[in-house]
Protein backbone atom coordinates (compact mmCIF):
# COMPACT_ATOMS: atom_id res chain seq x y z
CA UNK A 1 0.00 0.00 0.00
CA UNK A 2 1.32 3.42 -0.96
CA UNK A 3 1.08 5.85 1.96
CA UNK A 4 -0.09 9.42 1.40
CA UNK A 5 2.61 11.90 2.41
CA UNK A 6 1.76 14.98 4.47
CA UNK A 7 4.13 17.88 5.13
CA UNK A 8 3.57 20.30 8.03
CA UNK A 9 5.99 23.24 8.10
CA UNK A 10 6.31 25.68 10.99
CA UNK A 11 8.00 28.99 10.22
CA UNK A 12 10.45 30.70 12.56
CA UNK A 13 14.07 31.66 13.17
CA UNK A 14 16.62 29.08 14.38
CA UNK A 15 18.91 31.08 16.69
CA UNK A 16 18.53 30.85 20.46
CA UNK A 17 17.95 34.60 20.70
CA UNK A 18 14.66 34.11 18.79
CA UNK A 19 13.30 31.47 21.19
CA UNK A 20 9.97 32.49 22.68
CA UNK A 21 9.47 35.44 20.30
CA UNK A 22 6.19 36.11 18.51
CA UNK A 23 7.85 35.37 15.14
CA UNK A 24 8.59 31.80 16.30
CA UNK A 25 4.97 30.89 16.95
CA UNK A 26 5.03 28.64 13.86
CA UNK A 27 7.95 26.66 15.31
CA UNK A 28 6.20 26.45 18.69
CA UNK A 29 2.92 25.21 17.21
CA UNK A 30 4.71 22.47 15.25
CA UNK A 31 6.77 21.56 18.34
CA UNK A 32 3.52 21.10 20.25
CA UNK A 33 2.09 18.95 17.44
CA UNK A 34 5.26 16.80 17.47
CA UNK A 35 4.81 16.22 21.23
CA UNK A 36 1.23 15.00 20.69
CA UNK A 37 2.61 12.52 18.12
CA UNK A 38 5.47 11.45 20.46
CA UNK A 39 8.11 12.30 17.87
CA UNK A 40 11.11 14.62 17.95
CA UNK A 41 13.03 16.72 15.46
CA UNK A 42 15.99 14.40 15.02
CA UNK A 43 16.92 14.80 11.37
CA UNK A 44 18.51 17.60 9.35
CA UNK A 45 17.54 17.74 5.67
CA UNK A 46 16.64 20.27 3.00
CA UNK A 47 17.88 23.06 5.31
CA UNK A 48 15.30 22.09 7.94
CA UNK A 49 14.98 20.12 11.16
CA UNK A 50 12.46 17.36 10.56
CA UNK A 51 10.46 14.78 12.50
CA UNK A 52 8.87 11.76 10.83
CA UNK A 53 6.07 9.38 11.75
CA UNK A 54 3.56 7.05 10.12
CA UNK A 55 -0.14 6.55 10.66
CA UNK A 56 -2.17 3.66 9.24
CA UNK A 57 -2.63 5.50 5.96
CA UNK A 58 0.01 8.24 5.83
CA UNK A 59 3.61 9.27 6.25
CA UNK A 60 3.82 12.56 8.16
CA UNK A 61 6.79 14.92 7.96
CA UNK A 62 7.05 17.90 10.31
CA UNK A 63 9.64 20.54 9.41
CA UNK A 64 11.20 23.69 10.84
CA UNK A 65 13.33 25.48 8.22
CA UNK A 66 16.65 26.77 9.57
CA UNK A 67 17.11 29.22 6.68
CA UNK A 68 15.77 32.09 8.81
CA UNK A 69 12.25 33.35 8.30
CA UNK A 70 12.74 35.39 5.13
CA UNK A 71 14.15 32.43 3.17
CA UNK A 72 11.77 29.76 4.49
CA UNK A 73 10.39 29.05 1.03
CA UNK A 74 13.70 27.65 -0.20
CA UNK A 75 13.56 24.87 2.39
CA UNK A 76 9.83 24.25 1.77
CA UNK A 77 10.46 23.88 -1.97
CA UNK A 78 13.31 21.40 -1.35
CA UNK A 79 11.16 19.30 1.02
CA UNK A 80 8.18 19.26 -1.36
CA UNK A 81 10.44 18.15 -4.23
CA UNK A 82 12.31 15.54 -2.17
CA UNK A 83 9.18 13.86 -0.84
CA UNK A 84 6.95 14.60 -3.88
CA UNK A 85 4.32 16.24 -1.68
CA UNK A 86 1.08 17.07 -3.49
CA UNK A 87 -0.36 20.57 -2.97
CA UNK A 88 -3.34 19.48 -0.82
CA UNK A 89 -1.00 17.60 1.54
CA UNK A 90 1.21 20.53 2.56
CA UNK A 91 0.35 23.14 5.19
CA UNK A 92 2.39 26.07 6.49
CA UNK A 93 2.04 27.25 10.12
CA UNK A 94 3.06 30.80 11.04
CA UNK A 95 2.38 33.87 13.18
CA UNK A 96 -0.11 36.49 12.01
CA UNK A 97 -0.28 40.01 13.49
CA UNK A 98 -3.61 40.61 11.71
CA UNK A 99 -5.36 38.01 13.86
CA UNK A 100 -6.22 38.53 17.54
CA UNK A 101 -3.79 36.95 19.98
CA UNK A 102 -4.40 33.21 20.33
CA UNK A 103 -6.89 32.84 17.47
CA UNK A 104 -6.12 30.44 14.65
CA UNK A 105 -7.29 30.66 11.07
CA UNK A 106 -6.92 28.02 8.40
CA UNK A 107 -6.92 29.16 4.75
CA UNK A 108 -6.68 27.37 1.44
CA UNK A 109 -4.79 30.15 -0.39
CA UNK A 110 -4.09 33.88 -0.52
CA UNK A 111 -1.20 36.31 -0.45
CA UNK A 112 1.45 36.32 2.22
CA UNK A 113 0.25 39.72 3.45
CA UNK A 114 3.02 41.43 5.39
CA UNK A 115 4.61 38.11 6.42
CA UNK A 116 7.99 37.80 4.70
CA UNK A 117 8.29 34.09 5.47
CA UNK A 118 5.00 33.25 3.78
CA UNK A 119 5.78 35.61 0.90
CA UNK A 120 9.02 33.68 0.34
CA UNK A 121 7.14 30.35 0.42
CA UNK A 122 4.73 31.64 -2.25
CA UNK A 123 7.61 32.97 -4.35
CA UNK A 124 9.52 29.66 -4.17
CA UNK A 125 6.47 27.50 -4.79
CA UNK A 126 5.27 29.71 -7.65
CA UNK A 127 1.67 29.73 -6.40
CA UNK A 128 -0.61 31.23 -3.75
CA UNK A 129 -2.52 27.92 -3.60
CA UNK A 130 -0.83 26.82 -0.39
CA UNK A 131 -2.75 25.74 2.69
CA UNK A 132 -1.83 27.63 5.82
CA UNK A 133 -2.65 27.69 9.50
CA UNK A 134 -2.16 31.19 10.90
CA UNK A 135 -1.76 31.74 14.63
CA UNK A 136 -2.80 35.19 15.83
CA UNK A 137 -0.22 37.23 17.74
CA UNK A 138 -2.14 40.53 17.69
CA UNK A 139 -0.51 43.94 17.40
CA UNK A 140 1.86 45.72 19.80
CA UNK A 141 0.09 47.48 22.67
CA UNK A 142 2.71 50.23 22.69
CA UNK A 143 1.61 52.58 19.94
CA UNK A 144 5.13 53.66 18.98
CA UNK A 145 6.47 50.08 18.64
CA UNK A 146 7.19 49.00 15.06
CA UNK A 147 5.66 45.70 13.96
CA UNK A 148 9.13 44.31 13.15
CA UNK A 149 10.29 45.04 16.71
CA UNK A 150 7.12 43.48 18.11
CA UNK A 151 7.37 40.17 16.24
CA UNK A 152 10.99 39.77 17.37
CA UNK A 153 10.19 40.63 20.99
CA UNK A 154 9.73 38.01 23.72
CA UNK A 155 6.22 36.69 24.30
CA UNK A 156 4.80 38.05 27.54
CA UNK A 157 3.63 35.70 30.30
CA UNK A 158 0.01 36.70 29.72
CA UNK A 159 0.31 36.22 25.94
CA UNK A 160 1.86 32.77 26.53
CA UNK A 161 -1.40 31.55 28.09
CA UNK A 162 -3.42 32.49 25.00
CA UNK A 163 -0.79 31.08 22.65
CA UNK A 164 -0.58 27.79 24.54
CA UNK A 165 -4.32 27.34 24.00
CA UNK A 166 -3.83 28.15 20.31
CA UNK A 167 -1.12 25.45 20.07
CA UNK A 168 -3.49 22.87 21.52
CA UNK A 169 -6.18 23.77 18.97
CA UNK A 170 -3.64 23.93 16.15
CA UNK A 171 -2.34 20.44 17.02
CA UNK A 172 -5.88 19.04 16.81
CA UNK A 173 -6.41 20.71 13.43
CA UNK A 174 -3.04 19.49 12.13
CA UNK A 175 -3.81 15.97 13.33
CA UNK A 176 -7.09 16.06 11.40
CA UNK A 177 -5.22 17.42 8.36
CA UNK A 178 -2.68 14.58 8.49
CA UNK A 179 -5.55 12.09 8.79
CA UNK A 180 -6.96 13.28 5.48
CA UNK A 181 -9.70 15.67 6.57
CA UNK A 182 -10.37 18.14 3.72
CA UNK A 183 -9.47 21.82 4.06
CA UNK A 184 -13.16 22.83 4.07
CA UNK A 185 -13.74 20.60 7.11
CA UNK A 186 -10.77 22.17 8.91
CA UNK A 187 -11.91 25.72 8.12
CA UNK A 188 -15.45 24.96 9.27
CA UNK A 189 -14.38 23.27 12.50
CA UNK A 190 -11.45 25.38 13.65
CA UNK A 191 -11.72 28.92 12.31
CA UNK A 192 -14.35 30.01 14.83
CA UNK A 193 -12.49 28.68 17.90
N, C-alpha and C positions, 0 to 999 in steps of 0.2 A: 504493500500500500504506500502510495506517495503522500507524504505529509505536506499539508499547506504550511508555508513559512510566513510568520508574522514578524515585523520589525517595529519595535517601540524605541524611539529616540528622545532622550531628554536633553535639552539644551542648557549650557552653562559654561563656566570658565574653570579650568583645571587647577589653578594655583591655590595654595592654602589660604592666601589673603582674601580669596573670593568665597570661602566657605561661609555659609549662613548669610549670604547677601540675597537681596530680592532677585537679582539676575540669575541666581542659581536654583531657583524654584523648580525648573525643569529637571535638573539633576536630582533634587530632593524627592520629587514626586516619583521618579523612576527608581530611586533607591528604595523608597517605601514599597513600591510594587514588587521589586526584587525580594524584599524581606517576606512579603506574603507568599511568594513562590518558593521560599527557602533556597534561593540561589544567590551567588555573589559574583561581583565583577572581577573575574579572575583571568581574563584573556585580553591581550592587546592586539588589535587588528584594525586595518583601515583607518588609522589615526583616531581610534576610539577604544575605550574600555568597554568590554562586552560581557554579558552573562547569558548563558544558554540553558534552555530546558525543553522538555517535550511533554505534550499532553497526549491524550489518546489519538487525536486527529491532527496535531500541529507541532511544528518546531517553532519555538519562540526565542527571538533574539532581542535582548535589551541592550541599548548602547548609549554611551555618554562620550560624545566627541571631545578630544583633547586639543583641538585646533584653535581654541578660544572662540568665543561666541560668534564673532563676525565672519568666521570662515567655516562655520558648522556644516554648511551645505556640501563642502568638498568631501568630508567624511561620510555624510549621508549618501551621497552619490556612489562612493566607493563600496559602501555596505550593500546598497540596493543592487549594484552590478555584481558583486561577489556572490550574493545569495539568491540572485534572480527574483527579487521581491516584486510582486505585482502591486500596482498602485493602490488597490483597495485593502492591501494588507500591511500598509506602512502608516504609522501615525507619529506626529511630532508633538512633544510636550514642552511647553515653555511659559514664561511669565508674561503677563499682560497688564500694563498700567491702565488700560481703558476699561478693565473690569473691576468691580468692587473687590476689596481684599477678601480672599478666601472663597470666592465664587469660581466655579469652573464652567467652561463653555466649550462644547465640541462642535467643530465645523467641518464641512466636507471640502471647502476650498476658500479662496479669497486671496487678497493681497497680504503682504507681511506687515502692513501698517507701518508703524515707526520702529518695529523690532528688527534690528539689523541681522540677527541670527536667522530669523524666518525668511527675511528678504534674500539672504545668501542661499538658503535651502531652495527657494523658488528659482533663483538664478541658476543654480547648479543642476536642478532637476528639469529646468526648461518648461515648467508648467506651474500654474496656481492650483491645479487639481491635486492637492495634498491634504490628507486628513490631518487635523490638529486638535489637540486638547490644550486649551489655554487656561492657565491658573491666574486668577486675579490678584494683583498686588496693590491695586489702588494707586493713588497719587500722593506725592509728599504733602504732609500737613503744613510744613513751613512754606509760606508762599514765595519766598525768594530762593528756594532750593531748586536747582535745575534737575530735570528728569534723569539725566545721565548720572548725576551725583546720587540721586535717590536709589536708582536700581543697583548701584554698586555699594550702597550703604548696608550695614548690618541690620538684619531683621530684628525688630523690637520684641521684647518678651510677650507683649500683648498680641502683636501681629502673628507671632509663632503659634498661638493657640488657634487662630482662624486658619492659618496655613496647614497646620497638622490635620484639621478636620477636612480640608480640601484634599490633602494627600490620601486620606482614607477613601474619600469618594472617588478620587481619580483612579486609585488602585482597583476599585470595584469595576469602574467603567473600562479600564484597560484589560482587566480579566475577561469581561464580556467580549471586548473587541477580539482578544486572542482566542476566544472560543467561538468565533465566527458570527457574532451578532452584527447585523448590518448597521451602517452609520446612522440611518434614520431611527432605528431603535435606540441607539446610544444618545442621540440628540433629544429624543422624546423623553427618555428616562432620566437623564442626568443634567440637562441644561437648566432646569428650574430649581435644582437643589442648592 
